[in-house]
């Protein structure tokens, strides 16, 4: 994971090919030469028997530390170069081995290339029948210290400035230094010159008796007679085994072929593995970095979108891997390709976008075989921004309503306890009297509201990760606006609910919002009675006003005194309503598109937990909307996102509030 200041430049693309010699260069004291540590190459060969020919020798094997993970001095680069192994793509395990990067000087090929402990390690065989290959083996037997050099094409690199630092391959590097973030391995070469001479190579000459030659010297003389014949027979058997393995694999199962040759499988074992590999199964994972998981991709999306509080939604390990792997940010194309490759897509570009989308979303893949669920990743990421949009709109409705949890879309009915609902004195003997359930009922019903939006092909081609934050924000905002629309439509269409007959409606010049008007509203509320004609016992606690009355309402709630300097010159008087009723302001109350709108009317309401005038019902208690993601159907190329919300609203008990017309 790179550590850099905010002014660090972005990763640049470098469409050129470089030879990255496996040398680690560290700053040296003034006046001295740089310290260069090169990779090592180790060759093991089987010696020929007495009288044998070169063709009878088994193929020598080699093992090389191809790259130590350190900084290198590379021709054409002003500053040292570090190859980030996390971004190194290895097209296949079988890569050419050459001498000094010369295509005409072939040596052999690799059968295994691995990143171990921040270093690149390769093993393989000296399989080329060239003078160069024979020289490499012979020189190694003589103790020549071969070194290794990596040939890679550079796709992206980042320049770490002076005074900055970067951690790459588990090592810390101080700038100025170039960090190659993405590269593709081409070939690996034996080279004959290292700056420090600390590397070594050895050759072990195995004889018929199982002994070995000196690791630093040449071949021991082969044993005469039967020992030499046995060695020749062993070499011939090995050659026949390798030929049989290659015939069975037929050039279509290169990984199995390499492992069979390396591990000494016979023809039967090889044929069995080929049969197993030919059976229908989950596609191979072609991603070069097997640490990439759905959780890591999700963390990378959050990092690219700069979501706050990442440590609360992602694990520390996922954040670390995502930060290291996608330091320059994760694009929408890259997200889809990473998921597609994990699910079996064999391409490396977005040219065939439909196939990428099909693989990324797991279409056409056997059940249970999907490695990464990109639909789930997009849904999880989108949900965070959906909520941002949902909570960005007015939510006064939540402060003045009761909330009900419903399990289906049927109409639900509530019964309010009336009549004999007061406690009765318990007679001797302890028998309690029964209350009665009256006829007052209140109903509600949840419905589904939703909308579908799409991230189209242009967003994907433009590699705009912002699309998966913008679209869900719109869906979330749309849900918040719809709740407000449904809620205030029901609340403001209240001519029959707040009415003189219900004794919860006042009008006249003295009902304008002020000390006197609020006092009249409070008295009206306190005089409300239940069905038995007794006081409800509920206290008003919320003053709901339109935007035009926001300032007056705030004064009544916060000011200790109210001044009036009109013609009769009243002097400061105490505010009897200071701190009494919580102020709530809604822009919907005076909006001309809603029935019952008014810029002068105001409401005095009870706490909804005591006696609600209105209720919201949510399916399964889900107060926030739900978002789902999928790839588009055949008629549309892109990614679809749909948001939906299940809720309902209904007026409840008219004794829970008083409406003031605020004018004659």
Secondary structure, DSSP 8 states (H G I E B T S, - for coil): -----TT----EEEEEEEEEESEEEE---TTS--EEEE--EEEEEE---TT--GGGS---EEEEEEE-SSEE--TT-SS-EEE-GGGEE-S-S--EEEETTEEEEEEEEEEEEEEETTEEEEEEE----SHHHHHHHHHHHTT---EEEEEEEEEEEEEE-TT-EEEETTEEEESSEEEEEEEEEEEEEEES--SS--------EE-TTS----TTS-------THHHHHHHHHHHHHHHHHHHHHHHHTTT-HHHHHHHHHHT--HHHHHHHHHHHHS--------S-TT--HHHHHHHHHHHTT-S-GGGTS-HHHHHHHHHHTTT---HHHHHHHHHHHTT---SSSSSHHHHHHHHTTTTS-TT--S--HHHHHHHHHHHHHHHHHTTS--THHHHSEEEEESSSS-EEEEEE-SS-S-----TT-------EEEEEEEE--EEEEEEEEEEHHHHHTT-TTHHHHHHHHHHHHHHHHHHHHHHHHHH--TTTS-GGGT-EE-SGGGSSSHHHHHHHHHHHHT-B-TTSSB----EEEEEE-GGGHHHHHHHHH-SEEEE-STT-EEEEE-TTTTTSEEEE-TTTT-TTSTT--SS-EEEEE-HHHH-SEEEEEETT--S-EEEEEE--TT--EEEEEEEEEEEEEE--GGGEEEE-S--
